[in-house]
Amino acid sequence: MARQKGIIKLKGTIGDITFYKTKDGHLAREKGGIDASRIASDPAFQRTRENGSEFGRAGKAGKTLRTALRTLLINSADGRMVSRLTQSMIKVIQADMVSESGLRNVIDGEAELLAGFEFNIRGKLGTSLFAPFVGTIDRATGNIMVDLLPFVPANMIAAASGTTHFKIISAGAEIDFEAETFVVATSETDILPWNSNQTVDINHANPVTPGSTKPLFLALGIEFYQEVNGRMYPLKNGSYNPLALVQVSGL
């Protein structure tokens, strides 16, 4: 892979060189590689096919989780979140000690490895919210909850530049990775002033199916706002609005 320089940037293929644009700039690479039909049938590439199958399964699992949390992710995801989540899903699948290579999956893996995943690497929950919180996943009742005791926002939230207000957001999700379906519930506070006045208790309950046998997730985040002439404007810049998986129950 080579980086294109100069005023004119090329896109397409010239001879054996392919020119293309990525988030890292305009790049070029030499055409080559092994024929796809050989990879699909040659016994020498059995492990390659197995890895490809599991990579595809990780991609689908990540998409299902992202879709479930879409309403929270609209303002709370960085540009590389999809690829980072896929890589994390691969680790979950590789932790499957039951299935054969190539057939490993999220259900038999360790979904708990996703706990702590930050959807916005440029605005992490772990470096934004310092107020203690308690996350609870009650599988029997289906309640996925998060509770925060009263806190002083100016002291316990590292807010984005220009912030005047914020709100706490959360979601509980029940994911069926095999069927690629989900049940999700979300909660949010009112838009609260980011100042030195203490908040009240914050209690979010996000109910899913009682007694579920599917992986359950609790996501927690913050959305920042700026008040201008009495109107609230969300700060949608990618450096803001953290969201993370703070509890995971994979069963």
C-alpha positions in Angstrom: 0.0 0.0 0.0 1.3 3.4 -1.0 0.1 6.9 -0.3 -0.7 9.2 -3.3 1.0 12.6 -3.3 0.6 15.6 -5.5 -2.3 17.8 -6.7 -4.1 15.2 -8.8 -5.6 12.2 -6.9 -6.4 9.1 -8.9 -9.3 6.7 -8.5 -9.6 3.4 -10.4 -7.2 0.9 -11.9 -4.3 1.6 -14.3 -2.5 -1.6 -15.3 -1.8 -3.5 -12.1 -2.2 -0.5 -9.8 -5.5 0.3 -8.1 -6.0 3.9 -6.8 -8.6 4.5 -4.1 -9.7 6.9 -1.3 -10.0 5.9 2.4 -10.3 7.8 5.6 -6.6 7.8 5.8 -6.2 9.6 2.4 -5.7 8.6 -1.2 -3.8 5.3 -1.5 -2.6 2.9 -4.2 -1.9 -0.8 -4.2 -0.7 -3.4 -6.7 -3.3 -5.7 -8.1 -2.6 -9.3 -7.1 -3.6 -12.0 -4.6 -4.9 -15.5 -4.9 -7.9 -16.4 -7.1 -11.1 -16.4 -5.2 -12.2 -19.8 -6.6 -9.0 -21.4 -5.3 -9.6 -20.0 -1.8 -13.2 -21.4 -1.9 -12.2 -24.9 -2.8 -8.5 -25.6 -2.2 -7.9 -27.7 1.0 -4.8 -25.7 1.6 -7.1 -22.7 2.4 -9.4 -24.5 4.8 -8.3 -22.3 7.7 -8.7 -19.2 5.6 -12.3 -20.2 4.9 -12.9 -20.9 8.5 -11.5 -17.5 9.6 -13.6 -15.8 6.9 -16.7 -17.5 8.1 -16.1 -16.4 11.7 -15.2 -12.9 10.5 -18.5 -12.7 8.7 -20.4 -13.9 11.7 -18.6 -11.2 13.9 -19.7 -8.5 11.4 -23.3 -9.6 11.5 -23.3 -9.7 15.3 -21.8 -6.3 15.5 -24.5 -4.9 13.1 -27.3 -6.4 15.1 -26.0 -4.8 18.3 -25.5 -1.5 16.5 -29.0 -1.6 15.1 -30.4 -2.3 18.6 -28.6 0.8 20.0 -29.1 3.0 16.9 -31.1 5.7 18.7 -28.2 6.2 21.1 -25.5 5.9 18.5 -26.7 8.6 16.1 -24.7 11.2 18.1 -22.3 8.9 19.9 -20.1 6.9 17.6 -16.7 7.6 16.0 -15.8 6.9 12.4 -14.0 3.6 13.2 -16.6 2.2 15.6 -17.9 -0.4 13.2 -14.5 -2.0 12.6 -13.5 -1.8 16.3 -16.8 -3.5 17.3 -16.2 -6.2 14.7 -12.7 -6.9 16.1 -14.2 -7.1 19.6 -16.9 -9.5 18.3 -14.1 -11.7 16.8 -12.5 -12.0 20.3 -15.9 -13.0 21.7 -16.3 -15.7 19.0 -12.7 -16.9 19.5 -13.5 -17.5 23.1 -16.0 -20.2 22.0 -14.5 -23.4 23.4 -17.4 -25.7 22.3 -17.8 -25.3 18.5 -15.4 -26.4 15.8 -13.1 -23.9 14.1 -15.1 -22.0 11.5 -18.4 -22.7 13.4 -17.6 -20.7 16.6 -20.2 -18.1 17.4 -21.2 -15.3 19.9 -23.7 -17.4 21.8 -21.1 -20.0 22.8 -18.4 -17.4 23.1 -17.9 -14.9 25.9 -20.1 -11.9 25.3 -18.9 -10.5 28.6 -15.7 -9.5 26.8 -17.7 -6.6 25.3 -18.1 -5.0 28.7 -16.4 -1.7 28.7 -16.6 -1.2 24.9 -16.6 2.5 24.0 -18.6 3.4 21.0 -16.9 6.8 20.7 -13.2 6.4 21.2 -12.7 10.2 21.0 -15.1 10.9 23.8 -15.0 8.0 26.2 -17.5 7.5 29.0 -14.6 6.5 31.2 -13.0 9.9 30.9 -16.3 11.9 30.9 -18.5 10.6 33.7 -16.9 10.4 37.1 -20.1 10.2 39.1 -20.4 6.7 40.6 -23.2 4.6 39.1 -24.5 1.1 39.6 -25.6 -1.0 36.6 -27.8 -4.0 37.2 -29.0 -6.8 34.9 -31.8 -8.8 36.5 -32.3 -11.6 34.0 -35.3 -13.1 35.9 -37.4 -9.9 35.8 -35.9 -8.6 32.6 -35.0 -5.3 34.2 -31.8 -3.7 33.0 -31.1 -0.7 35.3 -28.6 2.0 36.1 -28.7 4.3 39.1 -26.7 7.4 40.0 -26.8 9.1 43.3 -27.0 12.9 43.4 -23.8 14.6 42.1 -22.5 18.0 41.1 -22.3 18.0 37.3 -19.5 20.6 37.0 -17.3 18.4 39.3 -18.3 14.9 38.1 -18.7 15.4 34.3 -15.9 16.4 32.1 -18.0 18.3 29.5 -17.2 19.2 26.0 -16.1 22.8 25.2 -19.2 25.0 24.9 -21.4 22.8 27.0 -24.2 24.4 29.1 -26.4 21.4 29.5 -26.4 17.6 29.3 -28.5 14.5 29.7 -27.8 11.0 30.8 -29.0 8.3 28.4 -29.1 4.5 28.7 -30.4 1.4 27.0 -31.1 -2.2 27.9 -30.8 -4.6 25.0 -31.6 -8.3 24.6 -29.9 -9.6 21.5 -30.6 -12.8 19.5 -27.5 -13.0 17.4 -28.6 -16.1 15.6 -31.9 -14.7 14.4 -30.4 -11.2 14.2 -33.3 -9.8 16.2 -33.4 -7.8 19.4 -35.6 -6.3 22.2 -34.5 -2.9 23.4 -35.6 -0.2 25.8 -34.1 3.2 26.3 -34.2 5.9 29.0 -33.0 9.5 29.3 -33.1 12.3 31.9 -34.4 15.7 31.1 -31.8 18.1 29.7 -30.0 19.2 32.9 -27.8 22.3 33.5 -24.1 21.6 33.7 -23.4 23.7 36.7 -22.5 23.4 40.4 -26.0 22.5 41.6 -26.5 18.9 42.7 -28.7 16.7 40.7 -31.5 14.5 42.1 -31.3 10.7 42.0 -31.2 9.3 38.5 -32.8 5.9 38.1 -33.2 4.3 34.7 -35.1 1.0 34.2 -35.0 -0.5 30.7 -37.2 -3.7 30.6 -36.6 -6.5 28.2 -38.0 -10.1 28.2 -38.2 -11.7 31.7 -36.3 -14.9 31.9 -34.5 -14.4 28.6 -31.8 -16.8 27.6 -30.2 -14.3 25.2 -27.2 -12.1 25.9 -28.2 -8.9 27.7 -26.5 -5.5 27.5 -26.6 -2.2 29.4 -25.3 0.9 27.6 -24.8 4.2 29.3 -23.9 7.6 27.9 -24.1 11.3 27.9 -25.3 13.9 25.4 -24.0 17.4 25.6 -26.0 20.6 24.7 -25.3 24.3 24.3 -28.0 26.8 25.1 -28.2 29.8 22.7 -30.9 32.4 23.1 -33.1 30.0 25.0 -32.8 27.1 22.6 -30.9 23.8 23.1 -28.4 22.7 20.4 -26.9 19.2 20.7 -23.2 19.1 20.3 -22.9 16.5 17.5 -19.2 16.8 16.9 -17.5 13.3 17.0 -15.3 14.4 19.9 -18.4 14.6 22.2 -21.2 12.3 23.5 -19.7 9.2 25.1 -21.5 5.9 25.1 -20.3 2.6 26.5 -21.4 -0.9 27.4 -21.2 -0.9 31.1 -22.8 -4.3 31.9 -23.0 -7.5 29.8 -24.7 -10.8 30.7 -23.9 -13.4 28.1 -25.4 -16.4 30.0 
